[in-house]
Amino acid sequence: MTANSKLKIFLKYALIVIILMLLGGAGMFGLAKHRQHTYYTAKRAMVISHTIHEEKNSNNNFNSDDQQMMDTYSKIVEDPIIAKTARYYLPAKLNKRYSAEELSNMIDTQTSQQSLILTIRTKAANKETAVRVTNAMSKAMKKELPTIQPGAGQVRLLSPATKGEAEKVTVPHAKKYVAVGLALGGMIGLIICFVDETWSRLI
């Protein structure tokens, strides 16, 4: 086989791989756009702890106990009983639109080891709803925790969630889909080239 023939074969295979990569990338880009949706998140943090005064007048190490209770507090926030109270802090239009169970499903919480801070995060279709629900759930937690968990630390709410701090999130990420499409297209192209080359030699 001459050098010119080898070059033609190489260019043919390279073209096959490139075309399949482009087709794979374009196909996955279209799929990502079809599945893509946007939502907004809003967050508010709170500190749950006993005061220094309480700790000095007790033999208990409240700071350590409060840290161990953070996972429990996190589960309490996500319970519909908190959402039921939160509905009273929402504007009438949102109160009517969402049930307590739906509000509970809109939020998740975050805690850190060796920390007394609990963060509530809400996902919603728009900024206003995300912010309103986050602040309402935070207020409800402050009101209901002493009743649900007697002896729990005080809830001190930090800065309220605002529209300016709400984050816009679009998923799935088109770039990741395109990268996967390019890789799949390239792999399929290489397999086709390998099969074609092997078959040519056998013949």
N, C-alpha and C positions, 0 to 999 in steps of 0.2 A: 504493500500500500504506500502510495507516494505521500509526501508531506502535504501536498495540496488536497488530497482526498481526506487525510486526517483532519485538516483544518475545517473542511466543509462539514464533516461529521460533528466536530466539536461545536461549530457555530449552530448546527441544526439542534443539537441537544441543549445548548445554552438558550436558544430561542424558545424551545419547548418549556424549559424550566421557568424562564422569565414570564412567558405568557400565562402559565398556570399559577405562578405566584401572584401576578396582577389580578387574575380572575378570582383567586382565593381571597386576596385582600379586599377587592371590590365587593365580593359576595358577603364577607363577614362585616364590612362596613355597612352595607345595606341592612343586614340582620340587626346590627347594633342600633341603627337609627330606628328601625321598626319597633324594637323592644324598649327603646330609651324612654325614660320618664324622669321628671324633676320633682324634688320635694325640698322642703326647708327644715332646718333644725334650729332649735333655740335651747339654751342651757341656763340653769341657775344653780348655784351652789349654796349649801347651808352647812353650818357647824352644829354638831349635836354633842353636847358635853355638859358635865356638871361644872359649876363655878369653883374657883379657887377657894372661896369662902366655905362652900359645902365640903370640899375635900379636907380642909384644915380641921373642920369640926367632926370628922368621921375617921374611923380606923380603916375605911375602905380606900383602895387606890382607884378612884373613879376614872382617872384618865386611862388606865389600862383596861378597865371594864368597858368603858365607852368604845374604845378601839375594837374590842372583841365583839361588840354589839353592832358594828356598822353593817355587816352582812344582813343581820336581822332587820335593821332599819330600812335597808335597801329593799327587802322583800315586802315590808309593810307599805312602802310608798307605792309599789306596783299592785297592791291589793285594791279591788273595787271599792272597798269601804272608804278609802281616801278619795277616790274619784267621785263618789257620791257627794261628799262634802265639797269637793272642788267645783262641782257644777253650780253651786250657789255663788261662786266668785266669778263665774263667766257671764258675759253679756247674754241677754235673752235669746238672741239668734243662735249662739253656739250651744247654749243650754238645751235648746230644743233639738238641735242637729245631732248631738252626740250623747249616747247613753254612758253610764258609768263604766261599763265593760269596754266600750270603744275608746274612752279616754285612757283607761289602763293600758290598752294595747298600743296606744300612740307613744307611750313613754318607755324609756329604759333608764337605768341608773348606773353610776360609776363611783366606786370607792377605791381608795389606795391603802396599802399596808402602812401601819404606823401613822395613820391620819384620822382626823375626826371630821373630815369634810365629805359630804355626800352630794353628788351632782345629779340633778334631774335633767334629762334631755328629751325633747319632744320632736317627733317627726310629723309634719303636716303638709298639706298641699299649698299653703301660702304662709307668708311671714307672720301675719297678724294672728292666725290661729295657733301657730307654733308658740308664739310669745305669750298669748293669753293663757293657753293650756299650761305652759310651764310655770307661770306665776301663780295660777290658780292651784295647781297641784302642790306647789311649795307652801302656800298659805294653808292649804288643807292639812298637810303633814304637820305643820306647826301646831295647828289647832287640835288634831286628833291623836297625836302620839302619846300625850300624857294619859289619855283614856285607854288606849290600846295596850300600852306598855308602861304601867305604873312604875315609878322609880327611874324612868329613862331620863337622860340628860335634856337640858333645854335646847330647843331648836332656835338657832339664830340665823335668819335669812341674810344672805349676802346680796350683792347688787342684783336688782331685778333684770330679767331678760328684756331686751329691747329689739326693735326691728333692725336697728343699725348693726347689731351684733349677730343677727340671725344669718345662718350660712345656707347658701344654695348648693344642692347636691344633685348631680345628674348621673344616672346609672342606666345601663352599663357604660363603661368608658369605651368610646369608639376606638381609641388608639390601641387598647389591649386586644380588641376583637380583630383589628386590622393586622396586628403583629401575629396573632394566631393564624389568620387566613393566609398570610404570606408564608409562614412556616409550613402549613399544611400543603399549600400549593407547590412550594419548593420540594417538599418530600415526595409528593405524588409525581412531580416532574422527574425527579431523580430515579424513582422506581420505574417509570415508563422508559426512560433512557437506558437503564440497566437491562430491562427485559428486552428492549429492541436490539441492543448491542449483543446480548447473549444469543438471541434468536438468529441474528445475522451471522454470527460465527459458527453456529451449529449447522446452518444451511450451507 
